Amino acid sequence: MLNEEQILEAYKRIGKNIAKARKERKISQLALSLEIGYKSVSLVSFAEICLNGAHFNITHLFQISIILNVPLIELLDGVQDIIDMGKIEQLSN
């Protein structure tokens, strides 16, 4: 099982991946926020850096994948490494 620190690291990794994909497509945080149904930039800006524990949920990930035309797996890039590290730590305890 992942601990809170590892889960937070996974959220940060996902946020970084989304920010990268969004910037590569020259889409602003506000434009992405509006596309996923929010009227302000807060969710996207906070979740991209996991500010105050803000993070994207699975519905957001599905929507963002479609909006940015990015495979979902690309948004999750690096998360499996975090999961694997959690498994290794669990086995060593």
C-alpha positions as a LaTeX table, in Angstrom:
\begin{tabular}{lrrr}
\hline
Residue & $x$ (\AA) & $y$ (\AA) & $z$ (\AA) \\
\hline
Met1 & 0.00 & 0.00 & 0.00 \\
Leu2 & 1.25 & 3.48 & $-0.82$ \\
Asn3 & 1.78 & 5.94 & 1.99 \\
Glu4 & 0.55 & 9.55 & 1.89 \\
Glu5 & 3.92 & 10.85 & 0.70 \\
Gln6 & 3.98 & 8.44 & $-2.25$ \\
Ile7 & 0.39 & 9.29 & $-3.18$ \\
Leu8 & 1.26 & 12.99 & $-3.07$ \\
Glu9 & 4.28 & 12.30 & $-5.29$ \\
Ala10 & 2.01 & 10.50 & $-7.79$ \\
Tyr11 & $-0.37$ & 13.48 & $-7.84$ \\
Lys12 & 2.58 & 15.82 & $-8.43$ \\
Arg13 & 3.86 & 13.64 & $-11.27$ \\
Ile14 & 0.44 & 13.64 & $-12.94$ \\
Gly15 & 0.16 & 17.41 & $-12.54$ \\
Lys16 & 3.59 & 17.89 & $-14.09$ \\
Asn17 & 2.65 & 15.65 & $-17.02$ \\
Ile18 & $-0.57$ & 17.59 & $-17.60$ \\
Ala19 & 1.23 & 20.94 & $-17.43$ \\
Lys20 & 3.80 & 19.72 & $-19.95$ \\
Ala21 & 1.18 & 18.41 & $-22.38$ \\
Arg22 & $-0.90$ & 21.57 & $-22.00$ \\
Lys23 & 2.06 & 23.88 & $-22.64$ \\
Glu24 & 3.21 & 21.84 & $-25.65$ \\
Arg25 & $-0.24$ & 22.43 & $-27.15$ \\
Lys26 & $-0.18$ & 26.12 & $-26.20$ \\
Ile27 & $-3.38$ & 25.84 & $-24.15$ \\
Ser28 & $-3.72$ & 28.11 & $-21.14$ \\
Gln29 & $-4.73$ & 26.93 & $-17.71$ \\
Leu30 & $-7.89$ & 29.01 & $-18.05$ \\
Ala31 & $-8.81$ & 27.46 & $-21.41$ \\
Leu32 & $-8.31$ & 23.96 & $-19.99$ \\
Ser33 & $-10.32$ & 24.85 & $-16.88$ \\
Leu34 & $-13.21$ & 26.11 & $-18.99$ \\
Glu35 & $-13.11$ & 23.00 & $-21.18$ \\
Ile36 & $-13.46$ & 20.69 & $-18.18$ \\
Gly37 & $-16.32$ & 22.75 & $-16.77$ \\
Tyr38 & $-14.74$ & 25.17 & $-14.30$ \\
Lys39 & $-15.16$ & 28.94 & $-14.44$ \\
Ser40 & $-11.79$ & 29.81 & $-12.96$ \\
Val41 & $-8.22$ & 28.66 & $-13.32$ \\
Ser42 & $-7.93$ & 27.53 & $-9.68$ \\
Leu43 & $-8.38$ & 23.77 & $-10.12$ \\
Val44 & $-5.90$ & 23.45 & $-12.98$ \\
Ser45 & $-3.32$ & 25.83 & $-11.51$ \\
Phe46 & $-3.47$ & 24.21 & $-8.07$ \\
Ala47 & $-3.62$ & 20.61 & $-9.29$ \\
Glu48 & $-0.71$ & 21.01 & $-11.71$ \\
Ile49 & 1.56 & 21.68 & $-8.73$ \\
Cys50 & $-0.52$ & 19.83 & $-6.11$ \\
Leu51 & $-0.93$ & 23.03 & $-4.10$ \\
Asn52 & $-2.70$ & 22.42 & $-0.79$ \\
Gly53 & $-3.21$ & 18.78 & $-1.82$ \\
Ala54 & $-5.28$ & 19.70 & $-4.89$ \\
His55 & $-5.20$ & 17.02 & $-7.56$ \\
Phe56 & $-6.98$ & 15.84 & $-10.67$ \\
Asn57 & $-9.52$ & 13.05 & $-10.26$ \\
Ile58 & $-10.11$ & 10.24 & $-12.74$ \\
Thr59 & $-12.92$ & 12.14 & $-14.50$ \\
His60 & $-10.59$ & 15.11 & $-14.96$ \\
Leu61 & $-7.94$ & 12.82 & $-16.40$ \\
Phe62 & $-10.38$ & 11.35 & $-18.93$ \\
Gln63 & $-11.53$ & 14.83 & $-19.97$ \\
Ile64 & $-8.00$ & 16.25 & $-20.17$ \\
Ser65 & $-6.83$ & 13.29 & $-22.23$ \\
Ile66 & $-9.56$ & 14.01 & $-24.76$ \\
Ile67 & $-9.18$ & 17.81 & $-24.72$ \\
Leu68 & $-5.40$ & 17.70 & $-25.15$ \\
Asn69 & $-5.57$ & 14.71 & $-27.50$ \\
Val70 & $-3.06$ & 12.88 & $-25.33$ \\
Pro71 & $-3.18$ & 9.18 & $-24.46$ \\
Leu72 & $-4.22$ & 8.71 & $-20.83$ \\
Ile73 & $-1.08$ & 6.66 & $-20.25$ \\
Glu74 & 1.00 & 9.74 & $-21.11$ \\
Leu75 & $-0.68$ & 11.70 & $-18.34$ \\
Leu76 & 0.18 & 8.87 & $-15.93$ \\
Asp77 & 3.81 & 8.61 & $-17.06$ \\
Gly78 & 6.08 & 7.88 & $-14.10$ \\
Val79 & 3.30 & 6.91 & $-11.70$ \\
Gln80 & 4.03 & 3.18 & $-12.07$ \\
Asp81 & 7.57 & 3.86 & $-10.82$ \\
Ile82 & 6.12 & 5.38 & $-7.65$ \\
Ile83 & 3.81 & 2.38 & $-7.19$ \\
Asp84 & 6.72 & $-0.01$ & $-7.72$ \\
Met85 & 8.83 & 1.82 & $-5.13$ \\
Gly86 & 5.94 & 1.49 & $-2.68$ \\
Lys87 & 5.84 & $-2.25$ & $-3.30$ \\
Ile88 & 9.58 & $-2.57$ & $-2.74$ \\
Glu89 & 9.36 & $-0.61$ & 0.51 \\
Gln90 & 6.45 & $-2.75$ & 1.67 \\
Leu91 & 8.36 & $-5.99$ & 0.96 \\
Ser92 & 11.42 & $-4.75$ & 2.85 \\
Asn93 & 9.40 & $-4.01$ & 5.99 \\
\hline
\end{tabular}
